[in-house]
Amino acid sequence: MKPSYVFESPDGGETVYRRELGTNRRELHHVSDRKLELQSEVARTQLWHNIRQASKNDPALAEMLNQVETYYRLKHQSWGGQD
């Protein structure tokens, strides 16, 4: 006989867990694309924070960040002089 499962979501369907009926052990069943994108964005934000922190003690990294900032400002400069 196949086990019966209970499906639970603590966040309105963004993540769905399943557990076998009568047990407390649950396993991840599904993560929404929206939640995965958010997790990826948070990880990338943390990475950029770490890069900025590391650049304080790494002149080469600081120079690369300077170049990226300069490139961004030049590329996205509006005619009115505002970003």
C-alpha positions in Angstrom: 0.0 0.0 0.0 1.3 3.4 -0.9 1.9 5.9 1.9 -0.5 8.8 2.3 1.0 12.3 2.5 -0.1 15.5 4.1 1.0 18.6 2.2 1.8 21.8 4.2 2.9 25.3 3.3 3.9 27.8 5.9 4.0 30.7 3.4 0.9 30.5 1.3 2.2 28.1 -1.3 5.7 29.6 -2.0 7.2 26.4 -0.4 5.4 23.2 0.0 6.4 20.3 2.3 5.1 16.8 2.5 5.1 14.4 5.3 3.8 10.9 5.6 0.5 10.8 7.5 1.2 10.1 11.2 4.8 11.3 11.2 6.5 14.6 12.1 9.3 14.3 9.5 8.7 16.5 6.5 10.5 16.9 3.2 10.6 19.8 0.8 8.2 19.0 -2.1 8.1 22.3 -4.1 9.6 25.8 -4.2 7.9 28.4 -6.4 9.8 30.2 -9.1 9.1 33.5 -7.3 10.6 32.2 -4.1 13.7 30.9 -6.0 14.2 34.2 -7.7 13.9 36.0 -4.4 16.5 33.7 -2.8 18.8 34.2 -5.7 18.5 38.0 -5.5 19.2 37.9 -1.7 22.3 35.8 -2.3 23.5 38.2 -5.0 22.9 41.2 -2.8 25.0 39.5 -0.1 27.7 38.7 -2.6 28.0 42.4 -3.6 28.1 43.4 0.1 30.9 40.9 0.6 32.8 42.3 -2.5 32.4 45.9 -1.2 33.7 44.8 2.2 36.7 42.9 0.7 37.6 45.9 -1.5 38.5 47.9 1.6 41.6 45.8 2.0 42.2 44.9 -1.7 43.3 47.7 -3.9 42.9 45.7 -7.1 39.3 44.9 -6.2 38.6 48.5 -5.2 39.9 49.6 -8.6 37.7 47.1 -10.4 34.7 48.3 -8.4 35.6 51.9 -9.3 35.7 51.0 -13.0 32.3 49.3 -12.8 30.8 52.3 -11.0 32.3 54.7 -13.6 31.0 52.5 -16.5 27.5 52.4 -15.0 27.3 56.1 -14.4 28.5 56.9 -17.9 26.1 54.4 -19.5 23.1 55.4 -17.4 23.7 59.1 -17.2 20.6 61.1 -18.1 20.8 64.3 -20.1 19.7 66.2 -17.0 22.8 65.0 -15.1 20.9 62.7 -12.7 21.0 58.9 -12.3 
